[in-house]
Amino acid sequence: MNIELTNKEFRRLLDMVYIGNWVLNSTRSESDRFKDYDDIQEKLFGYCARLGLKDLYSTWYGHVFPSKAFEEGGIHEAIADYEDAVFYDILAEELARRDMSLEHTDPDDMNELNTRMDEYFSEFEANGIDNLTIEK
């Protein structure tokens, strides 16, 4: 298979592959990683040398990895932004479901669920999690 990409498109592909591999493997132990995703990432970062993108990769014991410059170039800020958004989305929905005592969503419950979620979103936007408490 041949895919033709500009250097800019290839750079975006590296970002997407890195982000995808981060989502799949960053929380796994070394023995539990999806090695095939690591292998694809290594293969794609291996092309950087041929394309003159020396700042984007490093090698260690014969393996190719994203460089420190790549990892510190804003990619983790993008991942953190995504994680924050997902965190607040899940938290708002779980709290709204708890408030409504919902385990499963009936279509008739969607308006109320969305209204309650919007209330939580407004709170989180204004105060983050500062006003959350846990009562026992």
ChimeraX attribute file (.defattr): number of C-alpha atoms within 10 A of each C-alpha:
attribute: neighborCount
match mode: 1-to-1
recipient: residues
	/A:1	2
	/A:2	4
	/A:3	4
	/A:4	7
	/A:5	11
	/A:6	8
	/A:7	13
	/A:8	9
	/A:9	11
	/A:10	17
	/A:11	16
	/A:12	13
	/A:13	14
	/A:14	19
	/A:15	18
	/A:16	14
	/A:17	19
	/A:18	24
	/A:19	17
	/A:20	15
	/A:21	20
	/A:22	16
	/A:23	13
	/A:24	14
	/A:25	17
	/A:26	12
	/A:27	10
	/A:28	12
	/A:29	8
	/A:30	10
	/A:31	7
	/A:32	9
	/A:33	15
	/A:34	13
	/A:35	13
	/A:36	10
	/A:37	17
	/A:38	17
	/A:39	14
	/A:40	14
	/A:41	20
	/A:42	19
	/A:43	14
	/A:44	18
	/A:45	27
	/A:46	20
	/A:47	15
	/A:48	21
	/A:49	13
	/A:50	9
	/A:51	10
	/A:52	10
	/A:53	14
	/A:54	13
	/A:55	13
	/A:56	20
	/A:57	21
	/A:58	19
	/A:59	13
	/A:60	7
	/A:61	5
	/A:62	7
	/A:63	12
	/A:64	19
	/A:65	19
	/A:66	21
	/A:67	16
	/A:68	12
	/A:69	12
	/A:70	18
	/A:71	15
	/A:72	10
	/A:73	11
	/A:74	12
	/A:75	15
	/A:76	15
	/A:77	12
	/A:78	12
	/A:79	15
	/A:80	12
	/A:81	12
	/A:82	11
	/A:83	13
	/A:84	12
	/A:85	12
	/A:86	12
	/A:87	11
	/A:88	18
	/A:89	15
	/A:90	13
	/A:91	16
	/A:92	23
	/A:93	18
	/A:94	16
	/A:95	15
	/A:96	21
	/A:97	20
	/A:98	11
	/A:99	11
	/A:100	13
	/A:101	9
	/A:102	13
	/A:103	9
	/A:104	8
	/A:105	10
	/A:106	8
	/A:107	8
	/A:108	8
	/A:109	13
	/A:110	11
	/A:111	10
	/A:112	13
	/A:113	22
	/A:114	15
	/A:115	12
	/A:116	19
	/A:117	22
	/A:118	16
	/A:119	14
	/A:120	20
	/A:121	18
	/A:122	13
	/A:123	16
	/A:124	17
	/A:125	11
	/A:126	10
	/A:127	11
	/A:128	13
	/A:129	11
	/A:130	9
	/A:131	8
	/A:132	10
	/A:133	7
	/A:134	4
	/A:135	4
	/A:136	3
